[in-house]
């Protein structure tokens, strides 16, 4: 039963990583590619690390805290890095895909500039 649970985590993680890789190749702009890289690839790595942690814990009888720290590190740093890269790309005016319909950051920046002018 343990092997099945570990295998599910490993296969899920590998599948999510593959989906993230396909998204990086297929999405048309930087922002979509960053979304694919940070969401699915992060969850893929975390799923693989959970599978490895459970394998060593249950099968080998070893508690390896480094795996838990790796999960925490990836969970905290990958989305923040993706956000900062996307914000930097936006600030240097990397164009969005022509068919993009929503620009939340642009709308928020306009509101912020209007508030600054009114003060």
N, CA, C and O atoms as a MOPAC input file, in Angstrom:
PM7 MOZYME 1SCF
protein

 N      0.82400 1    -1.20000 1     0.00000 1
 C      0.00000 1     0.00000 1     0.00000 1
 C      0.87000 1     1.26600 1     0.00000 1
 O      0.53800 1     2.26100 1    -0.64500 1
 N      1.97200 1     1.21000 1     0.72500 1
 C      2.87500 1     2.36100 1     0.78400 1
 C      3.42400 1     2.70400 1    -0.58500 1
 O      3.49800 1     3.87500 1    -0.95900 1
 N      3.81100 1     1.67300 1    -1.33900 1
 C      4.36900 1     1.90500 1    -2.67300 1
 C      3.34700 1     2.58000 1    -3.58500 1
 O      3.71100 1     3.39600 1    -4.43200 1
 N      2.07200 1     2.24100 1    -3.41000 1
 C      1.01500 1     2.83300 1    -4.22900 1
 C      0.88700 1     4.32700 1    -3.91800 1
 O      0.78900 1     5.14900 1    -4.83000 1
 N      0.88900 1     4.66800 1    -2.65200 1
 C      0.76000 1     6.07000 1    -2.25500 1
 C      1.95900 1     6.87700 1    -2.74700 1
 O      1.80100 1     7.96300 1    -3.30400 1
 N      3.15500 1     6.33600 1    -2.53800 1
 C      4.36600 1     7.01100 1    -3.00100 1
 C      4.34400 1     7.15300 1    -4.51900 1
 O      4.70200 1     8.20400 1    -5.05000 1
 N      3.92600 1     6.10100 1    -5.21700 1
 C      3.86000 1     6.13900 1    -6.67900 1
 C      2.86300 1     7.18500 1    -7.16700 1
 O      3.11400 1     7.86200 1    -8.16400 1
 N      1.74800 1     7.32000 1    -6.48100 1
 C      0.74600 1     8.32300 1    -6.86900 1
 C      1.35000 1     9.72400 1    -6.76900 1
 O      1.17600 1    10.54400 1    -7.67000 1
 N      2.06000 1     9.99400 1    -5.67000 1
 C      2.69300 1    11.30500 1    -5.53200 1
 C      3.74500 1    11.54200 1    -6.61000 1
 O      3.82300 1    12.63200 1    -7.17700 1
 N      4.55700 1    10.51800 1    -6.89500 1
 C      5.61000 1    10.67700 1    -7.89300 1
 C      5.03400 1    10.86900 1    -9.29400 1
 O      5.50400 1    11.72100 1   -10.04700 1
 N      4.02900 1    10.08900 1    -9.64100 1
 C      3.42500 1    10.20100 1   -10.97000 1
 C      2.68300 1    11.53000 1   -11.11600 1
 O      2.74300 1    12.17100 1   -12.16500 1
 N      1.98600 1    11.93400 1   -10.06100 1
 C      1.30400 1    13.22900 1   -10.08900 1
 C      2.30900 1    14.36300 1   -10.25600 1
 O      2.09400 1    15.27600 1   -11.05300 1
 N      3.39800 1    14.30300 1    -9.51000 1
 C      4.42800 1    15.32500 1    -9.62200 1
 C      5.06700 1    15.36200 1   -10.99900 1
 O      5.30400 1    16.43500 1   -11.55400 1
 N      5.34100 1    14.19700 1   -11.54400 1
 C      5.92200 1    14.14600 1   -12.88600 1
 C      4.93900 1    14.67800 1   -13.91800 1
 O      5.32600 1    15.41200 1   -14.82800 1
 N      3.67700 1    14.31300 1   -13.78200 1
 C      2.65400 1    14.80100 1   -14.70900 1
 C      2.49800 1    16.31000 1   -14.65100 1
 O      2.40300 1    16.97000 1   -15.68600 1
 N      2.47200 1    16.86100 1   -13.43600 1
 C      2.36300 1    18.31300 1   -13.29600 1
 C      3.58500 1    19.02400 1   -13.85800 1
 O      3.46500 1    20.09500 1   -14.45400 1
 N      4.75200 1    18.43800 1   -13.67200 1
 C      5.96600 1    19.03400 1   -14.23300 1
 C      5.94600 1    19.01100 1   -15.75800 1
 O      6.37900 1    19.96500 1   -16.40500 1
 N      5.44200 1    17.92100 1   -16.32800 1
 C      5.33200 1    17.84300 1   -17.78300 1
 C      4.32300 1    18.86300 1   -18.30000 1
 O      4.56700 1    19.52000 1   -19.31200 1
 N      3.19800 1    18.99600 1   -17.61500 1
 C      2.19400 1    19.99500 1   -18.01100 1
 C      2.79100 1    21.39800 1   -17.93100 1
 O      2.56400 1    22.22200 1   -18.81700 1
 N      3.54900 1    21.67100 1   -16.87800 1
 C      4.21000 1    22.97000 1   -16.77100 1
 C      5.20000 1    23.19500 1   -17.89400 1
 O      5.29700 1    24.30400 1   -18.42000 1
 N      5.93200 1    22.16700 1   -18.26900 1
 C      6.89600 1    22.29400 1   -19.36800 1
 C      6.18900 1    22.55000 1   -20.69700 1
 O      6.64400 1    23.36000 1   -21.50500 1
 N      5.09400 1    21.86500 1   -20.91200 1
 C      4.31800 1    22.09900 1   -22.13800 1
 C      3.76400 1    23.52300 1   -22.14600 1
 O      3.76200 1    24.18600 1   -23.18300 1
 N      3.29800 1    23.98700 1   -20.99500 1
 C      2.79100 1    25.35900 1   -20.89400 1
 C      3.85900 1    26.39200 1   -21.17500 1
 O      3.58600 1    27.41700 1   -21.79900 1
 N      5.07900 1    26.13200 1   -20.71900 1
 C      6.17800 1    27.06400 1   -20.98700 1
 C      6.43500 1    27.15800 1   -22.48200 1
 O      6.74300 1    28.23500 1   -22.99200 1
 N      6.31300 1    26.05800 1   -23.17600 1
 C      6.55000 1    26.04600 1   -24.62300 1
 C      5.37000 1    26.63700 1   -25.38200 1
 O      5.57200 1    27.38000 1   -26.34200 1
 N      4.15100 1    26.32700 1   -24.97600 1
 C      2.97100 1    26.65600 1   -25.76700 1
 C      2.36000 1    28.02700 1   -25.51100 1
 O      1.77300 1    28.60400 1   -26.42700 1
 N      2.47300 1    28.56800 1   -24.31200 1
 C      1.82500 1    29.85200 1   -24.04000 1
 C      2.48100 1    30.97300 1   -24.84100 1
 O      3.68800 1    30.94000 1   -25.07900 1
 N      1.69000 1    31.97100 1   -25.26000 1
 C      2.18600 1    32.95400 1   -26.22400 1
 C      3.02100 1    34.10200 1   -25.65200 1
 O      3.75700 1    34.74700 1   -26.40000 1
 N      2.92700 1    34.37200 1   -24.35300 1
 C      3.67200 1    35.51000 1   -23.82700 1
 C      4.37000 1    35.15200 1   -22.52100 1
 O      4.18400 1    34.06700 1   -21.96900 1
 N      5.17500 1    36.08800 1   -22.04800 1
 C      5.98000 1    35.86900 1   -20.84500 1
 C      5.10300 1    35.58400 1   -19.63900 1
 O      5.44400 1    34.74500 1   -18.80600 1
 N      3.99000 1    36.26800 1   -19.54100 1
 C      3.15300 1    36.16800 1   -18.35900 1
 C      2.47600 1    34.79100 1   -18.26100 1
 O      2.38400 1    34.22000 1   -17.17400 1
 N      2.01500 1    34.27700 1   -19.36900 1
 C      1.44000 1    32.93100 1   -19.38300 1
 C      2.48300 1    31.86800 1   -19.09600 1
 O      2.21600 1    30.89200 1   -18.39500 1
 N      3.65500 1    32.06100 1   -19.63500 1
 C      4.73700 1    31.10200 1   -19.40100 1
 C      5.15600 1    31.08700 1   -17.93800 1
 O      5.42800 1    30.02800 1   -17.37300 1
 N      5.20600 1    32.25800 1   -17.33200 1
 C      5.53400 1    32.31100 1   -15.90800 1
 C      4.46000 1    31.64100 1   -15.06700 1
 O      4.76000 1    30.98900 1   -14.06700 1
 N      3.21200 1    31.80300 1   -15.47500 1
 C      2.11200 1    31.14100 1   -14.77200 1
 C      2.29800 1    29.63700 1   -14.81200 1
 O      2.17000 1    28.96300 1   -13.79000 1
 N      2.60300 1    29.10300 1   -16.00700 1
 C      2.80900 1    27.65900 1   -16.14400 1
 C      3.99700 1    27.19600 1   -15.31500 1
 O      3.94600 1    26.14300 1   -14.68000 1
 N      5.05400 1    27.97700 1   -15.32100 1
 C      6.25300 1    27.58400 1   -14.59200 1
 C      6.04200 1    27.60000 1   -13.08700 1
 O      6.50700 1    26.70500 1   -12.38100 1
 N      5.34200 1    28.61300 1   -12.59500 1
 C      5.22400 1    28.73400 1   -11.14500 1
 C      4.12300 1    27.86000 1   -10.55600 1
 O      4.27500 1    27.34200 1    -9.45000 1
 N      3.03300 1    27.69000 1   -11.26800 1
 C      1.93000 1    26.91300 1   -10.68700 1
 C      2.18200 1    25.40800 1   -10.79400 1
 O      2.37700 1    24.73000 1    -9.78600 1
 N      2.17400 1    24.90200 1   -12.00900 1
 C      2.22700 1    23.45200 1   -12.16100 1
 C      3.60100 1    22.87300 1   -11.84900 1
 O      3.69700 1    21.79000 1   -11.27100 1
 N      4.65200 1    23.57100 1   -12.22000 1
 C      5.98200 1    23.04000 1   -11.92700 1
 C      6.25800 1    23.04200 1   -10.42100 1
 O      6.88600 1    22.11900 1    -9.90400 1
 N      5.79100 1    24.07500 1    -9.72000 1
 C      5.96500 1    24.11600 1    -8.27100 1
 C      5.19400 1    22.98400 1    -7.60600 1
 O      5.72900 1    22.28700 1    -6.74400 1
 N      3.95100 1    22.80200 1    -8.00100 1
 C      3.17300 1    21.69600 1    -7.42900 1
 C      3.77000 1    20.34500 1    -7.80200 1
 O      3.70700 1    19.39800 1    -7.01800 1
 N      4.35200 1    20.25300 1    -9.00100 1
 C      5.00200 1    19.01300 1    -9.41600 1
 C      6.19700 1    18.68800 1    -8.54300 1
 O      6.34300 1    17.55400 1    -8.08700 1
 N      7.04400 1    19.65800 1    -8.30700 1
 C      8.22200 1    19.44000 1    -7.46500 1
 C      7.79900 1    19.10600 1    -6.03700 1
 O      8.37700 1    18.22300 1    -5.40500 1
 N      6.79800 1    19.80600 1    -5.53600 1
 C      6.33400 1    19.53300 1    -4.17200 1
 C      5.75200 1    18.12600 1    -4.06900 1
 O      5.99300 1    17.43700 1    -3.07800 1
 N      4.99600 1    17.69000 1    -5.06400 1
 C      4.43100 1    16.33200 1    -5.03700 1
 C      5.53500 1    15.28400 1    -5.06700 1
 O      5.46500 1    14.28900 1    -4.34600 1
 N      6.54100 1    15.49600 1    -5.88600 1
 C      7.66600 1    14.54700 1    -5.93400 1
 C      8.38800 1    14.50600 1    -4.59000 1
 O      8.73800 1    13.43000 1    -4.10600 1
 N      8.60900 1    15.65600 1    -3.99600 1
 C      9.30100 1    15.69700 1    -2.70100 1
 C      8.48200 1    15.04200 1    -1.59100 1
 O      9.04200 1    14.40700 1    -0.69800 1
 N      7.16200 1    15.19300 1    -1.64300 1
 C      6.30800 1    14.50800 1    -0.65500 1
 C      6.41500 1    12.99900 1    -0.83800 1
 O      6.50400 1    12.25800 1     0.14000 1
 N      6.40700 1    12.54200 1    -2.09000 1
 C      6.56800 1    11.11600 1    -2.36000 1
 C      7.89300 1    10.58000 1    -1.84500 1
 O      7.93700 1     9.50400 1    -1.24800 1
 N      8.97100 1    11.31700 1    -2.07000 1
 C     10.28700 1    10.89800 1    -1.58500 1
 C     10.31600 1    10.89400 1    -0.06400 1
 O     10.84100 1     9.96300 1     0.54700 1
 N      9.75300 1    11.93600 1     0.55200 1
 C      9.71100 1    12.00600 1     2.01500 1
 C      8.95900 1    10.80700 1     2.59600 1
 O      9.42500 1    10.17500 1     3.54400 1
 N      7.79900 1    10.50200 1     2.02500 1
 C      7.01200 1     9.37000 1     2.53000 1
 C      7.73500 1     8.04200 1     2.33200 1
 O      7.65800 1     7.15800 1     3.18400 1
 N      8.43900 1     7.90100 1     1.20700 1
 C      9.19500 1     6.67300 1     0.96500 1
 C     10.24500 1     6.46400 1     2.05700 1
 O     10.33300 1     5.39100 1     2.65300 1
 N     11.03000 1     7.49500 1     2.30600 1
 C     12.07200 1     7.34600 1     3.33000 1
 C     11.47500 1     7.18100 1     4.71500 1
 O     12.02300 1     6.45100 1     5.54100 1
 N     10.36100 1     7.84700 1     4.98300 1
 C      9.74400 1     7.75900 1     6.30700 1
 C      9.12900 1     6.38500 1     6.54900 1
 O      9.35200 1     5.78300 1     7.60000 1
 N      8.36000 1     5.88700 1     5.59200 1
 C      7.60900 1     4.65700 1     5.81300 1
 C      8.42900 1     3.41800 1     5.47100 1
 O      8.48200 1     2.48100 1     6.26700 1
 N      9.06300 1     3.39500 1     4.31600 1
 C      9.77600 1     2.19800 1     3.87000 1
 C     11.13200 1     2.07700 1     4.56100 1
 O     11.47000 1     1.01000 1     5.07400 1
 N     11.90400 1     3.14900 1     4.58100 1
 C     13.25000 1     3.09800 1     5.15700 1
 C     13.25900 1     3.38100 1     6.65500 1
 O     14.22900 1     3.05600 1     7.33900 1
 N     12.20300 1     3.97600 1     7.16500 1
 C     12.14000 1     4.29300 1     8.58800 1
 C     13.00300 1     5.49100 1     8.97800 1
 O     13.41000 1     5.61400 1    10.13400 1
 N     13.28000 1     6.36000 1     8.03600 1
 C     14.12100 1     7.53300 1     8.29300 1
 C     13.29200 1     8.80800 1     8.15400 1
 O     12.56800 1     8.99200 1     7.17500 1
 N     13.41100 1     9.67300 1     9.13900 1
 C     12.79800 1    10.99700 1     9.03500 1
 C     13.86200 1    11.95000 1     8.51400 1
 O     14.83300 1    12.25700 1     9.20500 1
 N     13.66500 1    12.40800 1     7.29400 1
 C     14.63600 1    13.31000 1     6.67200 1
 C     13.98700 1    14.69300 1     6.57500 1
 O     13.16700 1    14.95400 1     5.69400 1
 N     14.36800 1    15.55000 1     7.48600 1
 C     13.79800 1    16.88900 1     7.54100 1
 C     14.19900 1    17.77000 1     6.37000 1
 O     13.53900 1    18.76900 1     6.08700 1
 N     15.27900 1    17.40400 1     5.68800 1
 C     15.72200 1    18.19800 1     4.53700 1
 C     14.65600 1    18.21400 1     3.44300 1
 O     14.51100 1    19.20600 1     2.72800 1
 N     13.91800 1    17.12200 1     3.31300 1
 C     12.86300 1    17.08200 1     2.29600 1
 C     11.73700 1    18.04700 1     2.64500 1
 O     11.19100 1    18.71200 1     1.76500 1
 N     11.39100 1    18.12300 1     3.92100 1
 C     10.35400 1    19.06900 1     4.34400 1
 C     10.82200 1    20.50900 1     4.15600 1
 O     10.03800 1    21.37200 1     3.76000 1
 N     12.08200 1    20.76500 1     4.43600 1
 C     12.61900 1    22.10600 1     4.20700 1
 C     12.65000 1    22.44600 1     2.72100 1
 O     12.41600 1    23.59200 1     2.33700 1
 N     12.93800 1    21.45100 1     1.88900 1
 C     12.92500 1    21.66700 1     0.44200 1
 C     11.51900 1    22.01300 1    -0.03300 1
 O     11.34200 1    22.91600 1    -0.85000 1
 N     10.52200 1    21.29900 1     0.47500 1
 C      9.12800 1    21.57800 1     0.12600 1
 C      8.76700 1    23.00600 1     0.52600 1
 O      8.17400 1    23.74400 1    -0.26000 1
 N      9.12000 1    23.38500 1     1.73000 1
 C      8.82900 1    24.73600 1     2.21300 1
 C      9.54200 1    25.78800 1     1.36800 1
 O      8.94900 1    26.80400 1     1.00800 1
 N     10.80800 1    25.54600 1     1.05500 1
 C     11.59100 1    26.48900 1     0.26600 1
 C     10.98400 1    26.68500 1    -1.12000 1
 O     10.82400 1    27.81900 1    -1.57100 1
 N     10.64700 1    25.59800 1    -1.79300 1
 C     10.06400 1    25.68900 1    -3.13500 1
 C      8.69500 1    26.36700 1    -3.06200 1
 O      8.36400 1    27.19700 1    -3.90900 1
 N      7.90400 1    26.01300 1    -2.05200 1
 C      6.57000 1    26.58300 1    -1.90200 1
 C      6.61900 1    28.09600 1    -1.69200 1
 O      5.74200 1    28.81800 1    -2.16700 1
 N      7.62500 1    28.57000 1    -0.99100 1
 C      7.71600 1    30.00300 1    -0.70600 1
 C      8.42900 1    30.79500 1    -1.80100 1
 O      8.03600 1    31.92400 1    -2.09700 1
 N      9.45400 1    30.23000 1    -2.39700 1
 C     10.27700 1    31.02700 1    -3.29900 1
 C      9.80400 1    31.02900 1    -4.74700 1
 O      9.89600 1    32.06400 1    -5.40600 1
 N      9.31100 1    29.92900 1    -5.26000 1
 C      8.95400 1    29.86600 1    -6.68800 1
 C      7.82700 1    30.84100 1    -7.05200 1
 O      7.97500 1    31.56500 1    -8.03600 1
 N      6.71700 1    30.89900 1    -6.31800 1
 C      5.67800 1    31.87400 1    -6.67800 1
 C      6.13900 1    33.32600 1    -6.53000 1
 O      5.77300 1    34.17900 1    -7.33900 1
 N      6.93400 1    33.60600 1    -5.50800 1
 C      7.42700 1    34.97100 1    -5.32000 1
 C      8.36700 1    35.34900 1    -6.46200 1
 O      8.29900 1    36.46400 1    -6.98100 1
 N      9.23300 1    34.43400 1    -6.85000 1
 C     10.14800 1    34.70300 1    -7.96500 1
 C      9.36900 1    34.92000 1    -9.25900 1
 O      9.68200 1    35.83200 1   -10.02500 1
 N      8.36100 1    34.09300 1    -9.50500 1
 C      7.53100 1    34.27900 1   -10.69600 1
 C      6.82200 1    35.61300 1   -10.70400 1
 O      6.73400 1    36.26900 1   -11.74200 1
 N      6.31300 1    36.02100 1    -9.54800 1
 C      5.64000 1    37.32000 1    -9.44300 1
 C      6.61600 1    38.45800 1    -9.71600 1
 O      6.29000 1    39.39100 1   -10.44900 1
 N      7.79200 1    38.38900 1    -9.14300 1
 C      8.76900 1    39.46000 1    -9.32500 1
 C      9.26300 1    39.52600 1   -10.76800 1
 O      9.48900 1    40.61800 1   -11.29100 1
 N      9.43100 1    38.39100 1   -11.41000 1
 C      9.83500 1    38.38900 1   -12.82000 1
 C      8.73000 1    38.99000 1   -13.68000 1
 O      9.00300 1    39.78000 1   -14.58300 1
 N      7.49200 1    38.62100 1   -13.40300 1
 C      6.36900 1    39.16500 1   -14.17300 1
 C      6.23600 1    40.67600 1   -13.96100 1
 O      5.98800 1    41.41500 1   -14.91400 1
 N      6.39700 1    41.12800 1   -12.73900 1
 C      6.30300 1    42.56100 1   -12.46500 1
 C      7.43800 1    43.32300 1   -13.14600 1
 O      7.23000 1    44.41800 1   -13.67000 1
 N      8.62600 1    42.74700 1   -13.13600 1
 C      9.75800 1    43.38300 1   -13.82500 1
 C      9.51500 1    43.43700 1   -15.32400 1
 O      9.80200 1    44.44600 1   -15.96800 1
 N      8.99000 1    42.35800 1   -15.87800 1
 C      8.68000 1    42.34800 1   -17.31300 1
 C      7.63200 1    43.40200 1   -17.63300 1
 O      7.72000 1    44.06500 1   -18.66600 1
 N      6.64900 1    43.56600 1   -16.76800 1
 C      5.61600 1    44.58000 1   -16.98000 1
 C      6.20700 1    45.98500 1   -16.89800 1
 O      5.84400 1    46.86600 1   -17.67700 1
 N      7.10900 1    46.18200 1   -15.95800 1
 C      7.71200 1    47.51200 1   -15.78100 1
 C      8.60300 1    47.90800 1   -16.95400 1
 O      8.72700 1    49.09500 1   -17.25600 1
 N      9.22200 1    46.94100 1   -17.61400 1
 C     10.03500 1    47.27600 1   -18.79500 1
 C      9.20500 1    47.18200 1   -20.06700 1
 O      9.73500 1    47.20900 1   -21.17800 1
 N      7.89600 1    47.07000 1   -19.88400 1
 C      6.91400 1    47.12300 1   -20.97000 1
 C      7.01300 1    45.97200 1   -21.96400 1
 O      6.91900 1    46.17400 1   -23.17500 1
 N      7.20700 1    44.75100 1   -21.43400 1
 C      7.10200 1    43.56000 1   -22.28300 1
 C      5.64100 1    43.41300 1   -22.64600 1
 O      4.78300 1    43.38200 1   -21.76400 1
 N      5.34900 1    43.32200 1   -23.92000 1
 C      3.96200 1    43.31900 1   -24.38200 1
 C      3.24300 1    42.03200 1   -23.98500 1
 O      3.80400 1    40.93700 1   -23.97500 1
 N      1.98000 1    42.23000 1   -23.66100 1
 C      1.10900 1    41.08700 1   -23.41000 1
 C      0.64800 1    40.52900 1   -24.75100 1
 O      0.78700 1    41.17200 1   -25.79100 1
 N      0.10500 1    39.33700 1   -24.70400 1
 C     -0.43300 1    38.70200 1   -25.89600 1
 C     -1.52900 1    39.59800 1   -26.46700 1
 O     -2.26800 1    40.22200 1   -25.70600 1
 N     -1.64700 1    39.67100 1   -27.78500 1
 C     -2.63200 1    40.55000 1   -28.43400 1
 C     -4.06200 1    40.24800 1   -28.00700 1
 O     -4.89600 1    41.15100 1   -27.95600 1
 N     -4.35000 1    38.99900 1   -27.70200 1
 C     -5.71300 1    38.60900 1   -27.36000 1
 C     -5.97200 1    38.58600 1   -25.85500 1
 O     -7.00900 1    38.08700 1   -25.41900 1
 N     -5.05900 1    39.11200 1   -25.06700 1
 C     -5.28800 1    39.20700 1   -23.62000 1
 C     -6.41200 1    40.19500 1   -23.36500 1
 O     -6.47200 1    41.25500 1   -23.98800 1
 N     -7.29300 1    39.84600 1   -22.45500 1
 C     -8.45700 1    40.69300 1   -22.18800 1
 C     -8.40600 1    41.37500 1   -20.82800 1
 O     -9.23900 1    42.23300 1   -20.53700 1
 N     -7.44600 1    41.00900 1   -19.99700 1
 C     -7.43900 1    41.53000 1   -18.63300 1
 C     -6.03000 1    41.97500 1   -18.26600 1
 O     -5.06300 1    41.24000 1   -18.47100 1
 N     -5.92400 1    43.17100 1   -17.72700 1
 C     -4.65100 1    43.73200 1   -17.29500 1
 C     -4.85800 1    44.33300 1   -15.90700 1
 O     -5.01200 1    45.54600 1   -15.76500 1
 N     -4.85900 1    43.48600 1   -14.89700 1
 C     -5.13100 1    43.94400 1   -13.53400 1
 C     -4.07500 1    44.90400 1   -13.02200 1
 O     -4.40100 1    45.89600 1   -12.37000 1
 N     -2.82600 1    44.62200 1   -13.30700 1
 C     -1.75900 1    45.48800 1   -12.82200 1
 C     -1.84500 1    46.87800 1   -13.45700 1
 O     -1.64900 1    47.88600 1   -12.77700 1
 N     -2.13600 1    46.93100 1   -14.74800 1
 C     -2.29300 1    48.22400 1   -15.40900 1
 C     -3.43400 1    49.02500 1   -14.82900 1
 O     -3.31600 1    50.23600 1   -14.64000 1
 N     -4.54000 1    48.35700 1   -14.54300 1
 C     -5.69800 1    49.03600 1   -13.93800 1
 C     -5.33600 1    49.56000 1   -12.55000 1
 O     -5.68300 1    50.68900 1   -12.20300 1
 N     -4.64300 1    48.75000 1   -11.76100 1
 C     -4.26700 1    49.17800 1   -10.41000 1
 C     -3.25800 1    50.32100 1   -10.44400 1
 O     -3.31900 1    51.22400 1    -9.60900 1
 N     -2.33800 1    50.29300 1   -11.39300 1
 C     -1.37000 1    51.37900 1   -11.50600 1
 C     -2.05000 1    52.68700 1   -11.89200 1
 O     -1.66600 1    53.75200 1   -11.40700 1
 N     -3.06300 1    52.61800 1   -12.76400 1
 C     -3.80800 1    53.82300 1   -13.13400 1
 C     -4.52800 1    54.40300 1   -11.92100 1
 O     -4.52800 1    55.61700 1   -11.71700 1
 N     -5.14600 1    53.53100 1   -11.11200 1
 C     -5.82500 1    53.99700 1    -9.90100 1
 C     -4.83000 1    54.65100 1    -8.94300 1
 O     -5.11200 1    55.69000 1    -8.34600 1
 N     -3.66800 1    54.02700 1    -8.81100 1
 C     -2.65600 1    54.56000 1    -7.90400 1
 C     -2.17100 1    55.92900 1    -8.36800 1
 O     -2.00000 1    56.83800 1    -7.55700 1
 N     -1.94800 1    56.07700 1    -9.68400 1
 C     -1.49300 1    57.37000 1   -10.21100 1
 C     -2.57200 1    58.44000 1   -10.04000 1
 O     -2.25200 1    59.59400 1    -9.75200 1
 N     -3.84400 1    58.07400 1   -10.21500 1
 C     -4.92700 1    59.02100 1   -10.01000 1
 C     -5.00700 1    59.45900 1    -8.55000 1
 O     -5.25800 1    60.63000 1    -8.26800 1
 N     -4.79800 1    58.53100 1    -7.62800 1
 C     -4.81500 1    58.86400 1    -6.21000 1
 C     -3.66700 1    59.79400 1    -5.85700 1
 O     -3.83800 1    60.70400 1    -5.04600 1
 N     -2.49100 1    59.57900 1    -6.45800 1
 C     -1.35400 1    60.44400 1    -6.20400 1
 C     -1.60900 1    61.86600 1    -6.68900 1
 O     -1.23800 1    62.83400 1    -6.02500 1
 N     -2.24700 1    61.98200 1    -7.85500 1
 C     -2.53600 1    63.30600 1    -8.41800 1
 C     -3.54800 1    64.06100 1    -7.56900 1
 O     -3.44900 1    65.28000 1    -7.42900 1
 N     -4.51600 1    63.35500 1    -7.00000 1
 C     -5.56000 1    64.01300 1    -6.22400 1
 C     -5.06700 1    64.45800 1    -4.84600 1
 O     -5.71000 1    65.28500 1    -4.19800 1
 N     -3.95800 1    63.93000 1    -4.40400 1
 C     -3.46800 1    64.29100 1    -3.06100 1
 C     -2.61800 1    65.47300 1    -3.07400 1
 O     -2.13300 1    65.89700 1    -2.02400 1

